[in-house]
Amino acid sequence: MNMITRLDQLKNYEQNSGEGRWMIANAIEKDLPVPTLATALFTRFRSRQSKSFAKKMLAALRTAFGSHAVRR
């Protein structure tokens, strides 16, 4: 089965374990700028709103390299 066929079976939804939320909340409490972490968290949220090939790829990569769950 090729990569395109497998991606067609995935939803572009990215799981959120809560660690990103915790880090950003902690950074806000300490007045620390963490724009990259905030962008990563908001990108995960955005993945739940629209379908796109790029977001399916991101979900697949996060599964392959970080063992994050994907939805099919």
PQR file with spaces between the fields and no chain letter, atoms N, CA, C, O and H, PARSE charges and radii, in Angstrom:
ATOM       1  N    MET     1       0.858   -1.183    0.000 -0.4000 1.5000
ATOM       2  CA   MET     1       0.000    0.000    0.000 -0.0000 2.0000
ATOM       3  C    MET     1       0.901    1.241    0.000  0.5500 1.7000
ATOM       4  O    MET     1       1.829    1.335    0.803 -0.5500 1.4000
ATOM       5  N    ASN     2       0.630    2.176   -0.885 -0.4000 1.5000
ATOM       6  CA   ASN     2       1.487    3.366   -0.937 -0.0000 2.0000
ATOM       7  C    ASN     2       1.056    4.412    0.101  0.5500 1.7000
ATOM       8  O    ASN     2      -0.020    4.311    0.690 -0.5500 1.4000
ATOM       9  H    ASN     2      -0.124    2.100   -1.537  0.4000 1.0000
ATOM      10  N    MET     3       1.919    5.423    0.313 -0.4000 1.5000
ATOM      11  CA   MET     3       1.681    6.441    1.338 -0.0000 2.0000
ATOM      12  C    MET     3       0.395    7.222    1.086  0.5500 1.7000
ATOM      13  O    MET     3      -0.321    7.536    2.037 -0.5500 1.4000
ATOM      14  H    MET     3       2.793    5.505   -0.166  0.4000 1.0000
ATOM      15  N    ILE     4       0.085    7.541   -0.166 -0.4000 1.5000
ATOM      16  CA   ILE     4      -1.113    8.316   -0.483 -0.0000 2.0000
ATOM      17  C    ILE     4      -2.358    7.549   -0.061  0.5500 1.7000
ATOM      18  O    ILE     4      -3.263    8.133    0.535 -0.5500 1.4000
ATOM      19  H    ILE     4       0.667    7.286   -0.938  0.4000 1.0000
ATOM      20  N    THR     5      -2.425    6.267   -0.354 -0.4000 1.5000
ATOM      21  CA   THR     5      -3.578    5.458    0.023 -0.0000 2.0000
ATOM      22  C    THR     5      -3.736    5.442    1.538  0.5500 1.7000
ATOM      23  O    THR     5      -4.848    5.591    2.045 -0.5500 1.4000
ATOM      24  H    THR     5      -1.690    5.793   -0.838  0.4000 1.0000
ATOM      25  N    ARG     6      -2.660    5.266    2.249 -0.4000 1.5000
ATOM      26  CA   ARG     6      -2.743    5.230    3.712 -0.0000 2.0000
ATOM      27  C    ARG     6      -3.153    6.587    4.268  0.5500 1.7000
ATOM      28  O    ARG     6      -3.935    6.643    5.217 -0.5500 1.4000
ATOM      29  H    ARG     6      -1.757    5.145    1.836  0.4000 1.0000
ATOM      30  N    LEU     7      -2.649    7.678    3.706 -0.4000 1.5000
ATOM      31  CA   LEU     7      -3.032    9.008    4.188 -0.0000 2.0000
ATOM      32  C    LEU     7      -4.509    9.274    3.941  0.5500 1.7000
ATOM      33  O    LEU     7      -5.159    9.960    4.730 -0.5500 1.4000
ATOM      34  H    LEU     7      -2.014    7.632    2.935  0.4000 1.0000
ATOM      35  N    ASP     8      -5.041    8.738    2.853 -0.4000 1.5000
ATOM      36  CA   ASP     8      -6.466    8.926    2.578 -0.0000 2.0000
ATOM      37  C    ASP     8      -7.326    8.303    3.674  0.5500 1.7000
ATOM      38  O    ASP     8      -8.474    8.705    3.868 -0.5500 1.4000
ATOM      39  H    ASP     8      -4.514    8.181    2.212  0.4000 1.0000
ATOM      40  N    GLN     9      -6.790    7.346    4.374 -0.4000 1.5000
ATOM      41  CA   GLN     9      -7.542    6.676    5.427 -0.0000 2.0000
ATOM      42  C    GLN     9      -7.451    7.395    6.771  0.5500 1.7000
ATOM      43  O    GLN     9      -8.184    7.065    7.703 -0.5500 1.4000
ATOM      44  H    GLN     9      -5.858    7.019    4.217  0.4000 1.0000
ATOM      45  N    LEU    10      -6.562    8.369    6.871 -0.4000 1.5000
ATOM      46  CA   LEU    10      -6.366    9.085    8.134 -0.0000 2.0000
ATOM      47  C    LEU    10      -7.187   10.353    8.195  0.5500 1.7000
ATOM      48  O    LEU    10      -7.451   10.993    7.177 -0.5500 1.4000
ATOM      49  H    LEU    10      -5.966    8.637    6.114  0.4000 1.0000
ATOM      50  N    LYS    11      -7.583   10.704    9.396 -0.4000 1.5000
ATOM      51  CA   LYS    11      -8.142   12.031    9.620 -0.0000 2.0000
ATOM      52  C    LYS    11      -6.979   12.926   10.012  0.5500 1.7000
ATOM      53  O    LYS    11      -5.996   12.445   10.577 -0.5500 1.4000
ATOM      54  H    LYS    11      -7.368   10.184   10.223  0.4000 1.0000
ATOM      55  N    ASN    12      -7.069   14.207    9.728 -0.4000 1.5000
ATOM      56  CA   ASN    12      -5.964   15.101   10.033 -0.0000 2.0000
ATOM      57  C    ASN    12      -6.017   15.611   11.467  0.5500 1.7000
ATOM      58  O    ASN    12      -5.437   16.653   11.774 -0.5500 1.4000
ATOM      59  H    ASN    12      -7.868   14.598    9.270  0.4000 1.0000
ATOM      60  N    TYR    13      -6.691   14.907   12.331 -0.4000 1.5000
ATOM      61  CA   TYR    13      -6.830   15.254   13.737 -0.0000 2.0000
ATOM      62  C    TYR    13      -5.562   14.846   14.482  0.5500 1.7000
ATOM      63  O    TYR    13      -5.108   13.708   14.361 -0.5500 1.4000
ATOM      64  H    TYR    13      -7.162   14.060   12.082  0.4000 1.0000
ATOM      65  N    GLU    14      -4.996   15.763   15.243 -0.4000 1.5000
ATOM      66  CA   GLU    14      -3.811   15.453   16.047 -0.0000 2.0000
ATOM      67  C    GLU    14      -4.194   15.416   17.513  0.5500 1.7000
ATOM      68  O    GLU    14      -4.849   16.327   18.020 -0.5500 1.4000
ATOM      69  H    GLU    14      -5.365   16.687   15.342  0.4000 1.0000
ATOM      70  N    GLN    15      -3.783   14.359   18.187 -0.4000 1.5000
ATOM      71  CA   GLN    15      -4.063   14.217   19.612 -0.0000 2.0000
ATOM      72  C    GLN    15      -3.359   15.305   20.417  0.5500 1.7000
ATOM      73  O    GLN    15      -2.338   15.851   19.999 -0.5500 1.4000
ATOM      74  H    GLN    15      -3.251   13.619   17.776  0.4000 1.0000
ATOM      75  N    ASN    16      -3.915   15.597   21.552 -0.4000 1.5000
ATOM      76  CA   ASN    16      -3.337   16.577   22.461 -0.0000 2.0000
ATOM      77  C    ASN    16      -3.253   15.927   23.836  0.5500 1.7000
ATOM      78  O    ASN    16      -4.278   15.665   24.466 -0.5500 1.4000
ATOM      79  H    ASN    16      -4.745   15.153   21.892  0.4000 1.0000
ATOM      80  N    SER    17      -2.027   15.666   24.304 -0.4000 1.5000
ATOM      81  CA   SER    17      -1.837   14.986   25.590 -0.0000 2.0000
ATOM      82  C    SER    17      -2.006   15.923   26.780  0.5500 1.7000
ATOM      83  O    SER    17      -2.184   15.467   27.909 -0.5500 1.4000
ATOM      84  H    SER    17      -1.195   15.879   23.793  0.4000 1.0000
ATOM      85  N    GLY    18      -1.950   17.218   26.535 -0.4000 1.5000
ATOM      86  CA   GLY    18      -2.044   18.177   27.630 -0.0000 2.0000
ATOM      87  C    GLY    18      -0.698   18.769   28.015  0.5500 1.7000
ATOM      88  O    GLY    18      -0.646   19.789   28.702 -0.5500 1.4000
ATOM      89  H    GLY    18      -1.805   17.589   25.618  0.4000 1.0000
ATOM      90  N    GLU    19       0.382   18.148   27.586 -0.4000 1.5000
ATOM      91  CA   GLU    19       1.707   18.655   27.935 -0.0000 2.0000
ATOM      92  C    GLU    19       1.955   20.035   27.340  0.5500 1.7000
ATOM      93  O    GLU    19       2.519   20.909   27.998 -0.5500 1.4000
ATOM      94  H    GLU    19       0.340   17.319   27.028  0.4000 1.0000
ATOM      95  N    GLY    20       1.531   20.229   26.094 -0.4000 1.5000
ATOM      96  CA   GLY    20       1.698   21.533   25.454 -0.0000 2.0000
ATOM      97  C    GLY    20       0.926   22.619   26.190  0.5500 1.7000
ATOM      98  O    GLY    20       1.435   23.719   26.404 -0.5500 1.4000
ATOM      99  H    GLY    20       1.073   19.519   25.559  0.4000 1.0000
ATOM     100  N    ARG    21      -0.296   22.304   26.573 -0.4000 1.5000
ATOM     101  CA   ARG    21      -1.117   23.260   27.334 -0.0000 2.0000
ATOM     102  C    ARG    21      -0.433   23.606   28.654  0.5500 1.7000
ATOM     103  O    ARG    21      -0.372   24.768   29.055 -0.5500 1.4000
ATOM     104  H    ARG    21      -0.710   21.411   26.400  0.4000 1.0000
ATOM     105  N    TRP    22       0.083   22.564   29.324 -0.4000 1.5000
ATOM     106  CA   TRP    22       0.737   22.783   30.614 -0.0000 2.0000
ATOM     107  C    TRP    22       1.971   23.672   30.444  0.5500 1.7000
ATOM     108  O    TRP    22       2.185   24.592   31.233 -0.5500 1.4000
ATOM     109  H    TRP    22       0.033   21.619   28.998  0.4000 1.0000
ATOM     110  N    MET    23       2.788   23.398   29.412 -0.4000 1.5000
ATOM     111  CA   MET    23       3.997   24.203   29.203 -0.0000 2.0000
ATOM     112  C    MET    23       3.659   25.659   28.918  0.5500 1.7000
ATOM     113  O    MET    23       4.306   26.564   29.445 -0.5500 1.4000
ATOM     114  H    MET    23       2.614   22.650   28.771  0.4000 1.0000
ATOM     115  N    ILE    24       2.661   25.884   28.097 -0.4000 1.5000
ATOM     116  CA   ILE    24       2.294   27.259   27.758 -0.0000 2.0000
ATOM     117  C    ILE    24       1.707   27.971   28.965  0.5500 1.7000
ATOM     118  O    ILE    24       2.025   29.135   29.207 -0.5500 1.4000
ATOM     119  H    ILE    24       2.135   25.149   27.669  0.4000 1.0000
ATOM     120  N    ALA    25       0.855   27.292   29.727 -0.4000 1.5000
ATOM     121  CA   ALA    25       0.294   27.903   30.947 -0.0000 2.0000
ATOM     122  C    ALA    25       1.408   28.245   31.930  0.5500 1.7000
ATOM     123  O    ALA    25       1.384   29.306   32.554 -0.5500 1.4000
ATOM     124  H    ALA    25       0.597   26.346   29.530  0.4000 1.0000
ATOM     125  N    ASN    26       2.378   27.355   32.068 -0.4000 1.5000
ATOM     126  CA   ASN    26       3.509   27.585   32.966 -0.0000 2.0000
ATOM     127  C    ASN    26       4.354   28.762   32.474  0.5500 1.7000
ATOM     128  O    ASN    26       4.793   29.590   33.271 -0.5500 1.4000
ATOM     129  H    ASN    26       2.397   26.493   31.561  0.4000 1.0000
ATOM     130  N    ALA    27       4.579   28.833   31.167 -0.4000 1.5000
ATOM     131  CA   ALA    27       5.353   29.940   30.600 -0.0000 2.0000
ATOM     132  C    ALA    27       4.641   31.269   30.822  0.5500 1.7000
ATOM     133  O    ALA    27       5.286   32.275   31.115 -0.5500 1.4000
ATOM     134  H    ALA    27       4.223   28.160   30.519  0.4000 1.0000
ATOM     135  N    ILE    28       3.321   31.282   30.685 -0.4000 1.5000
ATOM     136  CA   ILE    28       2.556   32.515   30.914 -0.0000 2.0000
ATOM     137  C    ILE    28       2.700   32.960   32.365  0.5500 1.7000
ATOM     138  O    ILE    28       2.881   34.147   32.639 -0.5500 1.4000
ATOM     139  H    ILE    28       2.797   30.464   30.446  0.4000 1.0000
ATOM     140  N    GLU    29       2.620   32.014   33.290 -0.4000 1.5000
ATOM     141  CA   GLU    29       2.774   32.350   34.710 -0.0000 2.0000
ATOM     142  C    GLU    29       4.142   32.965   35.000  0.5500 1.7000
ATOM     143  O    GLU    29       4.275   33.802   35.894 -0.5500 1.4000
ATOM     144  H    GLU    29       2.473   31.050   33.067  0.4000 1.0000
ATOM     145  N    LYS    30       5.153   32.550   34.245 -0.4000 1.5000
ATOM     146  CA   LYS    30       6.524   33.016   34.479 -0.0000 2.0000
ATOM     147  C    LYS    30       6.938   34.127   33.515  0.5500 1.7000
ATOM     148  O    LYS    30       8.103   34.524   33.481 -0.5500 1.4000
ATOM     149  H    LYS    30       5.045   31.870   33.519  0.4000 1.0000
ATOM     150  N    ASP    31       5.982   34.627   32.733 -0.4000 1.5000
ATOM     151  CA   ASP    31       6.251   35.690   31.755 -0.0000 2.0000
ATOM     152  C    ASP    31       7.356   35.316   30.767  0.5500 1.7000
ATOM     153  O    ASP    31       8.208   36.140   30.433 -0.5500 1.4000
ATOM     154  H    ASP    31       5.035   34.305   32.760  0.4000 1.0000
ATOM     155  N    LEU    32       7.334   34.076   30.309 -0.4000 1.5000
ATOM     156  CA   LEU    32       8.326   33.595   29.349 -0.0000 2.0000
ATOM     157  C    LEU    32       7.699   33.494   27.962  0.5500 1.7000
ATOM     158  O    LEU    32       6.637   32.892   27.810 -0.5500 1.4000
ATOM     159  H    LEU    32       6.642   33.406   30.580  0.4000 1.0000
ATOM     160  N    PRO    33       8.332   34.067   26.961 -0.5600 1.5000
ATOM     161  CA   PRO    33       7.811   33.936   25.598  0.2800 2.0000
ATOM     162  C    PRO    33       8.168   32.561   25.027  0.5500 1.7000
ATOM     163  O    PRO    33       9.332   32.162   25.035 -0.5500 1.4000
ATOM     164  N    VAL    34       7.176   31.858   24.543 -0.4000 1.5000
ATOM     165  CA   VAL    34       7.403   30.555   23.912 -0.0000 2.0000
ATOM     166  C    VAL    34       6.568   30.466   22.622  0.5500 1.7000
ATOM     167  O    VAL    34       5.678   29.623   22.507 -0.5500 1.4000
ATOM     168  H    VAL    34       6.230   32.183   24.536  0.4000 1.0000
ATOM     169  N    PRO    35       6.867   31.342   21.660 -0.5600 1.5000
ATOM     170  CA   PRO    35       6.029   31.382   20.458  0.2800 2.0000
ATOM     171  C    PRO    35       6.031   30.081   19.659  0.5500 1.7000
ATOM     172  O    PRO    35       5.008   29.726   19.073 -0.5500 1.4000
ATOM     173  N    THR    36       7.140   29.373   19.621 -0.4000 1.5000
ATOM     174  CA   THR    36       7.181   28.129   18.852 -0.0000 2.0000
ATOM     175  C    THR    36       6.294   27.066   19.486  0.5500 1.7000
ATOM     176  O    THR    36       5.573   26.352   18.788 -0.5500 1.4000
ATOM     177  H    THR    36       7.971   29.662   20.096  0.4000 1.0000
ATOM     178  N    LEU    37       6.351   26.965   20.811 -0.4000 1.5000
ATOM     179  CA   LEU    37       5.488   25.998   21.499 -0.0000 2.0000
ATOM     180  C    LEU    37       4.020   26.362   21.340  0.5500 1.7000
ATOM     181  O    LEU    37       3.182   25.487   21.123 -0.5500 1.4000
ATOM     182  H    LEU    37       6.937   27.545   21.378  0.4000 1.0000
ATOM     183  N    ALA    38       3.709   27.637   21.445 -0.4000 1.5000
ATOM     184  CA   ALA    38       2.323   28.081   21.287 -0.0000 2.0000
ATOM     185  C    ALA    38       1.831   27.786   19.870  0.5500 1.7000
ATOM     186  O    ALA    38       0.703   27.330   19.684 -0.5500 1.4000
ATOM     187  H    ALA    38       4.390   28.348   21.621  0.4000 1.0000
ATOM     188  N    THR    39       2.666   28.042   18.887 -0.4000 1.5000
ATOM     189  CA   THR    39       2.284   27.765   17.500 -0.0000 2.0000
ATOM     190  C    THR    39       2.051   26.274   17.287  0.5500 1.7000
ATOM     191  O    THR    39       1.103   25.890   16.602 -0.5500 1.4000
ATOM     192  H    THR    39       3.582   28.413   19.038  0.4000 1.0000
ATOM     193  N    ALA    40       2.898   25.437   17.862 -0.4000 1.5000
ATOM     194  CA   ALA    40       2.723   23.986   17.736 -0.0000 2.0000
ATOM     195  C    ALA    40       1.397   23.537   18.347  0.5500 1.7000
ATOM     196  O    ALA    40       0.684   22.723   17.760 -0.5500 1.4000
ATOM     197  H    ALA    40       3.668   25.749   18.418  0.4000 1.0000
ATOM     198  N    LEU    41       1.069   24.067   19.522 -0.4000 1.5000
ATOM     199  CA   LEU    41      -0.191   23.705   20.177 -0.0000 2.0000
ATOM     200  C    LEU    41      -1.384   24.172   19.356  0.5500 1.7000
ATOM     201  O    LEU    41      -2.339   23.420   19.164 -0.5500 1.4000
ATOM     202  H    LEU    41       1.648   24.728   19.999  0.4000 1.0000
ATOM     203  N    PHE    42      -1.335   25.395   18.875 -0.4000 1.5000
ATOM     204  CA   PHE    42      -2.453   25.923   18.098 -0.0000 2.0000
ATOM     205  C    PHE    42      -2.582   25.214   16.754  0.5500 1.7000
ATOM     206  O    PHE    42      -3.684   25.113   16.215 -0.5500 1.4000
ATOM     207  H    PHE    42      -0.559   26.006   19.030  0.4000 1.0000
ATOM     208  N    THR    43      -1.478   24.726   16.209 -0.4000 1.5000
ATOM     209  CA   THR    43      -1.539   23.947   14.974 -0.0000 2.0000
ATOM     210  C    THR    43      -2.276   22.639   15.219  0.5500 1.7000
ATOM     211  O    THR    43      -3.052   22.191   14.375 -0.5500 1.4000
ATOM     212  H    THR    43      -0.583   24.808   16.647  0.4000 1.0000
ATOM     213  N    ARG    44      -2.032   22.022   16.384 -0.4000 1.5000
ATOM     214  CA   ARG    44      -2.778   20.807   16.717 -0.0000 2.0000
ATOM     215  C    ARG    44      -4.263   21.116   16.821  0.5500 1.7000
ATOM     216  O    ARG    44      -5.090   20.340   16.342 -0.5500 1.4000
ATOM     217  H    ARG    44      -1.402   22.387   17.070  0.4000 1.0000
ATOM     218  N    PHE    45      -4.613   22.231   17.436 -0.4000 1.5000
ATOM     219  CA   PHE    45      -6.025   22.608   17.525 -0.0000 2.0000
ATOM     220  C    PHE    45      -6.609   22.845   16.138  0.5500 1.7000
ATOM     221  O    PHE    45      -7.732   22.429   15.854 -0.5500 1.4000
ATOM     222  H    PHE    45      -3.942   22.862   17.825  0.4000 1.0000
ATOM     223  N    ARG    46      -5.846   23.513   15.276 -0.4000 1.5000
ATOM     224  CA   ARG    46      -6.326   23.825   13.930 -0.0000 2.0000
ATOM     225  C    ARG    46      -6.550   22.548   13.119  0.5500 1.7000
ATOM     226  O    ARG    46      -7.398   22.517   12.227 -0.5500 1.4000
ATOM     227  H    ARG    46      -4.934   23.851   15.507  0.4000 1.0000
ATOM     228  N    SER    47      -5.795   21.504   13.429 -0.4000 1.5000
ATOM     229  CA   SER    47      -5.945   20.254   12.686 -0.0000 2.0000
ATOM     230  C    SER    47      -7.331   19.663   12.873  0.5500 1.7000
ATOM     231  O    SER    47      -7.760   18.836   12.067 -0.5500 1.4000
ATOM     232  H    SER    47      -5.107   21.530   14.154  0.4000 1.0000
ATOM     233  N    ARG    48      -8.020   20.058   13.888 -0.4000 1.5000
ATOM     234  CA   ARG    48      -9.347   19.531   14.176 -0.0000 2.0000
ATOM     235  C    ARG    48     -10.453   20.272   13.428  0.5500 1.7000
ATOM     236  O    ARG    48     -11.620   19.888   13.503 -0.5500 1.4000
ATOM     237  H    ARG    48      -7.672   20.730   14.542  0.4000 1.0000
ATOM     238  N    GLN    49     -10.088   21.333   12.708 -0.4000 1.5000
ATOM     239  CA   GLN    49     -11.097   22.181   12.096 -0.0000 2.0000
ATOM     240  C    GLN    49     -11.219   22.023   10.588  0.5500 1.7000
ATOM     241  O    GLN    49     -12.294   22.282   10.047 -0.5500 1.4000
ATOM     242  H    GLN    49      -9.140   21.645   12.647  0.4000 1.0000
ATOM     243  N    SER    50     -10.197   21.622    9.902 -0.4000 1.5000
ATOM     244  CA   SER    50     -10.276   21.543    8.451 -0.0000 2.0000
ATOM     245  C    SER    50      -9.480   20.340    7.946  0.5500 1.7000
ATOM     246  O    SER    50      -8.564   19.859    8.613 -0.5500 1.4000
ATOM     247  H    SER    50      -9.323   21.412   10.342  0.4000 1.0000
ATOM     248  N    LYS    51      -9.842   19.873    6.776 -0.4000 1.5000
ATOM     249  CA   LYS    51      -9.136   18.746    6.182 -0.0000 2.0000
ATOM     250  C    LYS    51      -8.058   19.268    5.243  0.5500 1.7000
ATOM     251  O    LYS    51      -8.303   20.165    4.437 -0.5500 1.4000
ATOM     252  H    LYS    51     -10.586   20.264    6.234  0.4000 1.0000
ATOM     253  N    SER    52      -6.868   18.701    5.355 -0.4000 1.5000
ATOM     254  CA   SER    52      -5.817   19.070    4.413 -0.0000 2.0000
ATOM     255  C    SER    52      -4.792   17.947    4.323  0.5500 1.7000
ATOM     256  O    SER    52      -4.554   17.223    5.290 -0.5500 1.4000
ATOM     257  H    SER    52      -6.668   17.972    6.009  0.4000 1.0000
ATOM     258  N    PHE    53      -4.200   17.817    3.166 -0.4000 1.5000
ATOM     259  CA   PHE    53      -3.177   16.807    2.938 -0.0000 2.0000
ATOM     260  C    PHE    53      -1.986   17.030    3.863  0.5500 1.7000
ATOM     261  O    PHE    53      -1.456   16.075    4.432 -0.5500 1.4000
ATOM     262  H    PHE    53      -4.393   18.405    2.380  0.4000 1.0000
ATOM     263  N    ALA    54      -1.563   18.281    4.017 -0.4000 1.5000
ATOM     264  CA   ALA    54      -0.405   18.601    4.865 -0.0000 2.0000
ATOM     265  C    ALA    54      -0.651   18.191    6.309  0.5500 1.7000
ATOM     266  O    ALA    54       0.251   17.679    6.972 -0.5500 1.4000
ATOM     267  H    ALA    54      -1.993   19.056    3.554  0.4000 1.0000
ATOM     268  N    LYS    55      -1.846   18.409    6.792 -0.4000 1.5000
ATOM     269  CA   LYS    55      -2.146   18.053    8.185 -0.0000 2.0000
ATOM     270  C    LYS    55      -2.248   16.538    8.361  0.5500 1.7000
ATOM     271  O    LYS    55      -1.917   16.012    9.424 -0.5500 1.4000
ATOM     272  H    LYS    55      -2.579   18.825    6.254  0.4000 1.0000
ATOM     273  N    LYS    56      -2.703   15.842    7.331 -0.4000 1.5000
ATOM     274  CA   LYS    56      -2.687   14.379    7.390 -0.0000 2.0000
ATOM     275  C    LYS    56      -1.244   13.888    7.464  0.5500 1.7000
ATOM     276  O    LYS    56      -0.935   12.965    8.218 -0.5500 1.4000
ATOM     277  H    LYS    56      -2.972   16.268    6.467  0.4000 1.0000
ATOM     278  N    MET    57      -0.363   14.507    6.679 -0.4000 1.5000
ATOM     279  CA   MET    57       1.058   14.147    6.725 -0.0000 2.0000
ATOM     280  C    MET    57       1.631   14.392    8.113  0.5500 1.7000
ATOM     281  O    MET    57       2.367   13.559    8.644 -0.5500 1.4000
ATOM     282  H    MET    57      -0.614   15.257    6.066  0.4000 1.0000
ATOM     283  N    LEU    58       1.292   15.535    8.698 -0.4000 1.5000
ATOM     284  CA   LEU    58       1.780   15.860   10.034 -0.0000 2.0000
ATOM     285  C    LEU    58       1.287   14.842   11.056  0.5500 1.7000
ATOM     286  O    LEU    58       2.054   14.400   11.911 -0.5500 1.4000
ATOM     287  H    LEU    58       0.695   16.211    8.266  0.4000 1.0000
ATOM     288  N    ALA    59       0.021   14.469   10.976 -0.4000 1.5000
ATOM     289  CA   ALA    59      -0.531   13.465   11.895 -0.0000 2.0000
ATOM     290  C    ALA    59       0.211   12.140   11.724  0.5500 1.7000
ATOM     291  O    ALA    59       0.536   11.482   12.713 -0.5500 1.4000
ATOM     292  H    ALA    59      -0.602   14.828   10.282  0.4000 1.0000
ATOM     293  N    ALA    60       0.481   11.745   10.481 -0.4000 1.5000
ATOM     294  CA   ALA    60       1.194   10.495   10.222 -0.0000 2.0000
ATOM     295  C    ALA    60       2.622   10.558   10.760  0.5500 1.7000
ATOM     296  O    ALA    60       3.100    9.583   11.340 -0.5500 1.4000
ATOM     297  H    ALA    60       0.217   12.280    9.678  0.4000 1.0000
ATOM     298  N    LEU    61       3.308   11.677   10.582 -0.4000 1.5000
ATOM     299  CA   LEU    61       4.673   11.821   11.088 -0.0000 2.0000
ATOM     300  C    LEU    61       4.712   11.803   12.608  0.5500 1.7000
ATOM     301  O    LEU    61       5.597   11.189   13.204 -0.5500 1.4000
ATOM     302  H    LEU    61       2.920   12.470   10.111  0.4000 1.0000
ATOM     303  N    ARG    62       3.748   12.478   13.238 -0.4000 1.5000
ATOM     304  CA   ARG    62       3.716   12.476   14.700 -0.0000 2.0000
ATOM     305  C    ARG    62       3.482   11.069   15.232  0.5500 1.7000
ATOM     306  O    ARG    62       3.986   10.717   16.299 -0.5500 1.4000
ATOM     307  H    ARG    62       3.029   12.976   12.754  0.4000 1.0000
ATOM     308  N    THR    63       2.723   10.266   14.500 -0.4000 1.5000
ATOM     309  CA   THR    63       2.506    8.875   14.889 -0.0000 2.0000
ATOM     310  C    THR    63       3.788    8.077   14.721  0.5500 1.7000
ATOM     311  O    THR    63       4.168    7.307   15.603 -0.5500 1.4000
ATOM     312  H    THR    63       2.314   10.552   13.634  0.4000 1.0000
ATOM     313  N    ALA    64       4.453    8.262   13.588 -0.4000 1.5000
ATOM     314  CA   ALA    64       5.658    7.487   13.298 -0.0000 2.0000
ATOM     315  C    ALA    64       6.803    7.809   14.248  0.5500 1.7000
ATOM     316  O    ALA    64       7.521    6.907   14.679 -0.5500 1.4000
ATOM     317  H    ALA    64       4.145    8.887   12.871  0.4000 1.0000
ATOM     318  N    PHE    65       6.980    9.084   14.580 -0.4000 1.5000
ATOM     319  CA   PHE    65       8.148    9.477   15.366 -0.0000 2.0000
ATOM     320  C    PHE    65       7.843    9.740   16.831  0.5500 1.7000
ATOM     321  O    PHE    65       8.763    9.764   17.649 -0.5500 1.4000
ATOM     322  H    PHE    65       6.397    9.817   14.230  0.4000 1.0000
ATOM     323  N    GLY    66       6.591    9.937   17.182 -0.4000 1.5000
ATOM     324  CA   GLY    66       6.281   10.236   18.574 -0.0000 2.0000
ATOM     325  C    GLY    66       5.231    9.339   19.183  0.5500 1.7000
ATOM     326  O    GLY    66       4.802    9.546   20.318 -0.5500 1.4000
ATOM     327  H    GLY    66       5.844    9.917   16.518  0.4000 1.0000
ATOM     328  N    SER    67       4.818    8.338   18.424 -0.4000 1.5000
ATOM     329  CA   SER    67       3.814    7.367   18.883 -0.0000 2.0000
ATOM     330  C    SER    67       2.500    8.031   19.301  0.5500 1.7000
ATOM     331  O    SER    67       1.797    7.522   20.173 -0.5500 1.4000
ATOM     332  H    SER    67       5.166    8.170   17.502  0.4000 1.0000
ATOM     333  N    HIS    68       2.169    9.169   18.680 -0.4000 1.5000
ATOM     334  CA   HIS    68       0.893    9.822   18.968 -0.0000 2.0000
ATOM     335  C    HIS    68      -0.215    9.088   18.226  0.5500 1.7000
ATOM     336  O    HIS    68      -0.013    8.627   17.103 -0.5500 1.4000
ATOM     337  H    HIS    68       2.741    9.583   17.971  0.4000 1.0000
ATOM     338  N    ALA    69      -1.370    8.979   18.842 -0.4000 1.5000
ATOM     339  CA   ALA    69      -2.492    8.286   18.226 -0.0000 2.0000
ATOM     340  C    ALA    69      -3.030    9.079   17.038  0.5500 1.7000
ATOM     341  O    ALA    69      -2.970   10.309   17.017 -0.5500 1.4000
ATOM     342  H    ALA    69      -1.534    9.353   19.755  0.4000 1.0000
ATOM     343  N    VAL    70      -3.555    8.359   16.056 -0.4000 1.5000
ATOM     344  CA   VAL    70      -4.223    9.007   14.918 -0.0000 2.0000
ATOM     345  C    VAL    70      -5.641    8.489   14.857  0.5500 1.7000
ATOM     346  O    VAL    70      -5.951    7.419   15.380 -0.5500 1.4000
ATOM     347  H    VAL    70      -3.604    7.361   16.073  0.4000 1.0000
ATOM     348  N    ARG    71      -6.496    9.258   14.217 -0.4000 1.5000
ATOM     349  CA   ARG    71      -7.880    8.839   13.997 -0.0000 2.0000
ATOM     350  C    ARG    71      -8.033    8.445   12.546  0.5500 1.7000
ATOM     351  O    ARG    71      -7.450    9.067   11.659 -0.5500 1.4000
ATOM     352  H    ARG    71      -6.244   10.128   13.793  0.4000 1.0000
ATOM     353  N    ARG    72      -8.802    7.431   12.311 -0.4000 1.5000
ATOM     354  CA   ARG    72      -9.039    6.953   10.935 -0.0000 2.0000
ATOM     355  C    ARG    72     -10.478    7.163   10.571  0.5500 1.7000
ATOM     356  O    ARG    72     -10.889    6.830    9.459 -0.5500 1.4000
ATOM     357  H    ARG    72      -9.276    6.926   13.031  0.4000 1.0000
